[in-house]
Structure formats: structure tokens, C-alpha cells
């Protein structure tokens, strides 16, 4: 059957929503009718949709990763490909109704389970201002692909595509775990602030890797720490208006928590230490696992410049 002959009456369901435009190409059916083949993505799905160029005009200025709102019907006989009757840029009102982190494109995440954890964590935040902060930082077209694809390091811990996302989640979750163990009465807002601080502690690395997770010129010329506040500037400006002490807390954690107090200020709150320690433990645990993954199961082993030791008793008890 030619695509141009498919009618809405044969479709199983209507198709609509707001998605990221993650791919498009012109194709022709057997009757030489031109169609725009689109890939529409959000955090849970990737959809393929077809737009008949002979009957439907394509709006100008719709680019890669723009938010779009299509309307049409699915075609069950064509793997649920949607045949569109309308395709336009999403309005601000439509974008504002979306759930936190909903527009992160699943197709660009090499570790889908980590993306699911990220979205679930973001949507579980009780603070509407922290949810809005995450949207302003992570749902930016210039940052999202790199955050989903980049490694956490080039040659050390989590040095694989998608490693930055996995490491960031580990640091956020482990920092909160330490906080709850040591200070169980800490207010929920501060617990959520601790998680967000851990999640975004390496967000500056989205400036030092390209959209495919490859090191760029900034990786050679600049420290990723120098980009952290820049990457969060829009979100921090929002928090300054709505939760100024949360904004200041995040700035303090990111600029003092590392050994040596890189900006000259020592940690003045426990949250900064939790994030620092969670960062170090996540990195060391991944390095140790990699060091003993394919070689000796016990004794000393080296990964890069780091030396790890594993007792024979521990190795013998491993599955």
C-alpha cells in the first residue's frame, strides 16, 4: 500500500504529543510521493512519523532537538509509524506542561536504564524549584546530548560512553545516603539539594566533550570545574529568585568540596563533604572493578596511575 493512500479511518489510534526532533530525512514511496521521515523522541520512546510533503507544509525554522507538536494517526501495518496531518513547533505553554526531564531524548542515551533512573529521580523531587532548576540545566539543547553520551573521564573511572550519567547518578544517590545516615533529621529540601549537587557536580564536562562523547578542544585547554557554574547559570539565576539559599548552597558545594578547596574556601557544611566523598568513592569503586575485571582476581593491580589491592579472601568469595 502506498503511504499516500493511507487514511485515518484505517489507523488504530491518534498520535499527538510534544517531542524532541531528533532526525529527519526525505523519502519517496512507490508512487514517487515525497515524505519527510521524522524521528520524534522523549525520555521513554522514539517514534517514527511520516509527513506528506505534497499535502502538508513544513514550518520554517524547526531545527535539531527543537520541541515539536505533531498530530496524526498510527499505522499498525507499518510498525505503528505515524502518518501526520500537522507538524509544528511546540508553544511555550505546551512545553511548560511537560514533566521534569521528559524531553531528554532516549535515542541519544547509550545506557537507557540510567536515563530511567535520572528521570525518575528528577520527577520525584518535591521541590518545584529544584525540578525547574534541573529542566533549565539538563534540558538545554546545547548540553543534553553531551550529558547523556560523555564519559566521566577519558582514561580513568567510568571511561565509557554514558559514563558521566552513571557516575553522576551514583554521586547524587550516595551523597544523600550518607546524609540520611548521619543527619536523618535534615529537612527534605536540603536532602534534595544534596542530590542535585551530586548529580551535577561534573556538569562542566559537558563543555569538554562533544555531543558524541568525544574530547574537544576545551578538554585540552580548560579544567571542567571552570565550567560548572557556567553550565548551571540559567538555573542558578532562577533559584536566586525563588530559593536563594538553595542557590548559594549549590554554589558553595561545587566550589569548595574537592580536596585542596580549589576556589580557596574550605567546606562550611556537611553537604559539601558528602558530595566530595561520594565522588571519590564512585570513582574508586569503578576503577577497582575495572582493574580486576579481566586480569588477576586478587593481589595488586594497576589501572592508569592508580594501584589497587584486593585480598585473596575477597576474591575467593566473589561469584
Secondary structure, DSSP 8 states (H G I E B T S, - for coil): --GGG--GGG-SSEEEEEEEEEEEEEEE-TT--EEEEEEEE-SS-EEEEEEETTTS---SS--TT-EEEEEEEEEGGGTTEEEEEEEEE--HHHHHTS-TTTTS-GGG-S-HHHHHHHHHHHHH-S-HHHHHHHHHHHS-HHHHHHHHH--S-SSSTT-STTHHHHHHHHHHHHHHHHHHHH-TTS-HHHHHHHHHHHHTTTGGGGGTB-TTS-B-HHHHHS-GGGGHHHHTHHHHHHHHHH-HHHHHHHHHHHHH-STT-TTS----SHHHHHHHHHHHHHHHHHHHHHHTTSS-SSEEEEETTEEEEE-HHHHHH--
